[in-house]
């Protein structure tokens, strides 16, 4: 547990009715998960969307009329045939019409039973039966921001120097591709098992082995045992087609108005390619032209790591080569104020029994207990220690800029309606890099080591700490609901 990565300021406020936090032997445990994590959606809420999975395998997009964990009640208003949250939120007339309908229905609930048009269900059963899917149509792409929280830089990447953090804040946001999967090596093709985008309670299937950017003596790409890590994030949904020409001179308010909603995102990923790519690039000469991603200060830039097309490509592969993009359950309409609403966010994890996970449970921990691993207020406010390094408009502009590390893919960058940009993770993930001083010392002694030697030394003995078969991860964000995912490799059966 990286206690210094947690924001305990809001933990005295329970994340939702009936969910409690306690500190036990220095490890924060979460008790009473499940329905209580969903949070209330009632008369004070605006348009909140879900996808209701029908028994015939189809789905129906709906507006949440009521979500009451205490009463175990979920009440949904189906959208008209052919409509989706994208249609409603990009059409002012339809949005106004549904807002009017929702207000009327909520006013009438206390006076009479719900109408036959509404879907009424047990919240517990909806979660347990995985009746809630991704709350919007499949996006053309899901992108994510790297290193956007000081706590992640300090606690997970051991970049504690304030100059490093402020230096990175002055550079362009580092954006990579999470979906669709990226294949960095010639001849790589998608595996049929990879779905990529999943619902909030679906199993995360992952590859037992994954490629890293090194080759063996025969010149063949090397595969290693996958070390899967969790990251809880909030994603913003784009509401209209955007290109660089659209955003380069647009005001910040114009860019906020291009966002139609927010949702919870699981940015699960394999750490191996990221680690090896960092090892390979650490001795590269500093670019003569630092470009938009580097500060120009060699000390800072070497600690942060270079961000070029090759790095971005391998990070994208690491983040997308599995069912890693869990979305929902709620899509909440963006406020009309043209601002970012602060939201609390948590992540927890549990360990399956050793016989299931195939690895020992870390010392001091027990099976099937949920341990708090990330907690933060996702904020851009000055004065908040863990505020995001980059603003929402900065992230959008960086995504579309022509001299972009994302240009490892052909064609001009474009954002389409329904695309998602995930805003980065706070500190508290599994990975903890070695300090630069330790690496420099070891490098001097072990000068003959190759990148794969460094990889094995980095991950040696740590597999038990990462996500293994049967483990669960839990993500929660204020007003956005929660996710619960079981881990399973592709070669196993699982619900």
N, C-alpha and C positions, 0 to 999 in steps of 0.2 A: 504493500500500500504506500503510495507516494503522498503522504499526508499534506506536505507543503504545496502540492498541486491543487488541493481542494479549496473551494470557497465555502467555509463553514458559516458564513454570514446568513445564508438563507436556509440552512439545513434545520434550523429550529422551526421553520415553517414546513409542515409536512407537504410533500409534493402533490398529494391529493387526499381526499377524505379517506381515512383509514390506513394510509401507508405511513409507517413509522420508521424512524432511523434511531439507531443506538450505537454507542461506541463500546466495543468489547475487546479488551486486551490490545488496544491500539488499532484495531481494525473495525471500520464502520460496517455494520451489517444492516441489511434491509429486511424487514419482516413484513408479513402480510402483503405479498405481491399479488398480481392478478388483476381482478376487476378494479381494485382500488387505485391502481396506477392510471386508469384511463382518465380520470378527472371529470368534472361536471361540464356539460354543455346545456345551457338553459336559456331563459328569456333574455339574459344580458348579452348573449353571444350573437355575433353576426353570422354571415354565411360560413358554415363549416361543412365540408363535403367528405363523403366516404364512398367506397365501392363495396356494394353488398353482393357477395357471391351466391348465386342461385344454385339449387340442388342439381340442375341439369348441366352445370359447368359454365353457364353464362354468368354475366354480372350486370348489375344495375347501379348506375351512379345515383347518389341520393344526397339530400341535405339533412343534416342532423337537426331534428326538432328538439330532442331531449336525450341526454345521456346521463343517467343517474346511477352511480356505482352503489349508493346506499340501498336504493330500491331495486337494484339489479334490473334496470330498465333501459332499453334502447329503442328510440322511436325515430323513424326515418321517413322523409318525404321523397319519393322517387322523382327524378327529373323526367321530363317528357321523352318519348322515344326519340333516339338519335341525338339527344343532348348530352353534353359532358360538362364538367366544371369549366373547361376552357371556353366552351360556347357561352356559358352563362356569364363568366367573369370578363369576357371581352366584348359583350354586347350590353351596353348600358340599359337598354329597354328590358331585356330578359332578366338582368340582374335586379332591376327595380321591381319587376313583376314577382320574382321569387322572394325578395325581401318583404314585399307586401303579403304574399301568401303565408310566409313563415310567421310574420307578426300576427296575422289573423288566427292561424292554427294554434299558436301558443296562448293567445288570449282565450280561445274556446276550450282548451284542454281541461281547465278546472270546472267547466260547466257541463261538459258532456264527454262520453267516451270518444276515443280517437276514431276518425273516419276510416272507412274501409280502404281508402287509397293509401293510407300510411302503413309502413312495415313496423310491426311491434315485435320485439324479441328480448330474450334474456341476454344481458350483457355478458354474463359468465359464459353462456353457451356460444355466443357469437365469437368470443375470444378463443375458447377451447376448441371449437369446431372450425376455426380459421375462416369464418364467414366474411371477414373484412380483408379486402385486397388493396393494392395500390390505388390511391384515391383520384387518379387522373389517367387518361390514356397513356400508353407507353410513349415516353419521350424519344425524340431522335437521338438525344445525347444527354448524359449526366456528366457534368464536370465538377471538379472539386479543387479547393484552395489548399495548398501546402503551407504549413508553418505559420498559421494566422493568429495563434494565441501565445502570449509570453509564457504562460504556464507550461505549454507543450515544449517550447524552446528550452526553458530552464530545467524542467523535471525529466523530460524524456530524452532530449537531445543534449543536455548538459551545457547549453549555451547561456551561462548565467551572467556574463558580462553585460551590463546595461548598454554599453556602446554597440555591442553586436545586435541587440534587439532594436535599438533606435536606428542603427544603420540599415537593418533590413526593412524597417518601417518606411524608410525613404526610397526604397526601390519598388519596382513593379511587382504586383502580386504574382505568385507562382501557381499557375493553374494547370491541372492535368486532366486526362480523360478517364472517367470511371465506367462509362457505358457509351457505345458498345465496346466489347473487348478489343484491346490493341495487341497486335502480334509483332514483336520487334525483330523476329528472326525469319529469314527466307524459308518458305515452305510451311510455316506454321499455319494451321487452319483451326477454326473453332471446333471444340469437342461438342458432340450432340448434347452432352449432359448440362452444359452451361446455359442457364436461363438468364442470368445477369440481374434482372429486375424481379424482385419478389415482394410479397405482401408482408405486413408487419408481424405476422406470427408464423411465417413459413420457415422451414428448415433451410439453413445455409449449407449447401453442398459446396465442397471445395476440393481442389486436386491434391492428392496425397504428396505429389512431387511437382516441382515447378522449375522452369529454366532460370538460369542466372546468366549474366553477360560475360561468360568465359567459355572456352572450348577445351576439350580434352586433347590428348596427344594425337588422336586421329583427326582432329579438327572438327569434332562433333560438339554441338551445344551440350552443356552439362546441366543435369537436373539434380536437385537436392530435395530433402524432406522439407515440406512446406511448414513454415512458422506463421500461423494466422493470428492477427491482432485485431482488436476492436477499436472503433472510433465512433462516438456519438456526435452527430452534427445536425444542424438545421439548414435546410435547403430553400432557396428562393426559386419560384417558378416564373419563367419568362412568358409574357402575354402577347408579344408581337415579334415579327421578324426583325432582326437587328443585324446590321453590318457595321464595319468600321466607319463608313460614310455617315451612317445614322448617329453614331455616338461620339465621334471625335470632337464635335463642337457642341454637343447637347449639354444642357445644364444638369446638375445633379438631380433636381426635381424631375426633369424629363425622364431620367433613367429610373428613378424610383417609380414613376408612373408606368414604366414598362413591366414592372413586377406585379403579378396578379395574386400571388399567394405564397404561403410558407408551409413547410411540412418537415417532419422528422425524417432523417436519412441515416441509415446504417452505412458507414464508410469502412466496412470490414476490408482487410487486405492482407496479402502475404508480404512479409518484411524482407525475405531473402534478396529479391532483385534490387531493392532499394539499398540495402547494405553493401552488396557487391559493387553496384554502380558508384557508390560513394568511395569505396576502396580504390576502384580503378582510376577515378578522377582526382584523387587527392594529391598526386604528384604532377599533375598536368601544369604546364606553365600558365601563369595568370594572363588572361587575354589582354592584348595591347589596348583594345577598346573594351572597357568593362561592359558596355551595353546597358540595357535597362534593368537587368536583374542583379547586378553587382554594385557595390558601393564605390569601388576603386581603391579601397583600403585593403591591401593584401591580407593583413592579419585577420580582419573581419571576414573577408570573402572566403578565405580558406576554411575558417571555422563554420561558416554557414554552408559552404559547398556551392559549386558552380551549378547553374541551371541553364542547360542548353537543350537542344532538340533530342539528343541521345538520352540524356537524363530523364527528360519529360516522357519520352517514349517508354522507358523501362518502368518508371513510376506508374504510368498509365496501365501497363501490362500487369503490374503487381496489384493494382487496385481493382482490376476488372476481370481477372481470370478465375472466376468463381461466381457463385450467386451472392454477390457482395453488396448489391444496392437494394437494401430493404427500404421501402417507401411507405409512409403513412403511420397510423391509420387515417389521421385527419389532415385535410388540406384546408387551411384557414385563409379566407380572403385577406389580401393586404389592406392596411388602413389607407384611407384617402388622404392622409396628412402628408404623404411624401416623406416618410421617415422610417427608421428601423425601430421596431418595438422591442425593448429589452425582454428577454425570455430566460427563465431558469432552465437548466438542462442537467440531467444526471445520466450516468451509465453504471451498470453493475454487471457482475459475472458470477457464475457458480461453477463448481467442479463436479463432474460426474464421478461415480464410484470408480476406483482404479481398474476394476475388471472391465469396465465399459470404455474408459478413456484411453486405456493402454499405457498410461503414464502415472507415476505416483502423484498424489495430491501434495502440493507444497506444504512444508512443515507449518504447523499451527493452524491449518485450515481443515475444514470438514466438507464432506460431500453434500451437495444439495442445499447449501447455504449461500445466500446471495450477499456478495461483498461489494460495497460501494467502491468504484474505481475512478469515476470522473464526476465532478460537480462544479458548475460555473454559472455565472450570469452572462449570457451571450449579449455583449454590449459594445457600442462604439463610443460610449460617453467618456469624455476627458475626466481624469481623476479616478477612474476605475482601474485598478492595477492590471487586471487581466483583460482589458478591452482589446478587441480585435485590432490587429496591426493595420488592416486596410479597410477602407469604407466600401459600401456596396457599389457606388458608382466607379470607384477605382478598379474593383474586381471585374465589372462588366467591360470597362474600357480595355483592361489588360487582356481579357479573353479574346477580344476582337482586333487588337492591335496587329498591324501587318508584320512587324518584326518580332514574331512571337515564337516561343519555344514549341507551341502547339503546331507549328508549321511542319512538323515531321509528317503530318498528314497532307495530302495534296489538296489544292483548291483553296479559295479564300475562306476565312473564318466567317461563319454565320450562326446566329442563334435563332431558333425557330420557336413558335408558340408551343408551350408545354415543356421546353427544355428546362433542366434543373441545374443550378450551380450551388454546390454544397459549400458551406462557409468555413470549414476547417474544424479541427478537434482541439479541445483543451488538454492540459496535461493529465497524466494518469493512465496512459496506455501501457501495454506490457513492455514494449521495447524501452531499453535504457542503453544509450550508446556509451562507449568507453570515453573517458575524458581525453582530450587532445594530448595532455602531458603523458598519460599512460601509453597511448598509442605511439607517440614519438619515441618514448623510451624503448618500447618493445620493438619498434621498427629498427632502431639502431642495433639491437642485439640479434634480431631475426631478419637480417637484411635479405636473406635468400627466399623468404616466404613469397608465395604467389597469392593472387586474390582469393583463390579457393581455400588456401591455408588460413587466411584472415577470416574468411566466412566461417570456417569450422571452429576457429577459436572464439569468434563472437557468439555463435549460437551453441557452442558445446555445453551440454548439460542443462540447457534452458528450455528444452521442448515441453517439459511439464508446466512451465509458467504460461505458455501460449495456449490458444484454444485447441482442444482435442475432442475426439468423438464423444458425444453425449453431453459435453459442456453446454451451458446456456449463456447468452448475453441478453441484457435488458437495457433498453434506452427509454428515456422519458424526457419530454420537453413541455414546458408550460403551455397549455391550451392546445397542444398538438397530439396528445395521447401518448401511448407508449408502445414499444415493440418488445417481443420476446422470441428469440431464435435459438433453436437447437443446432449444434454443429454436427456435421456428418461428412466424411469423405465421399467422393463420387462412387467408390467401389463398394459402398454399403447400402443396405436398404434402410429406410427410416421415414417416419411420418413427416 
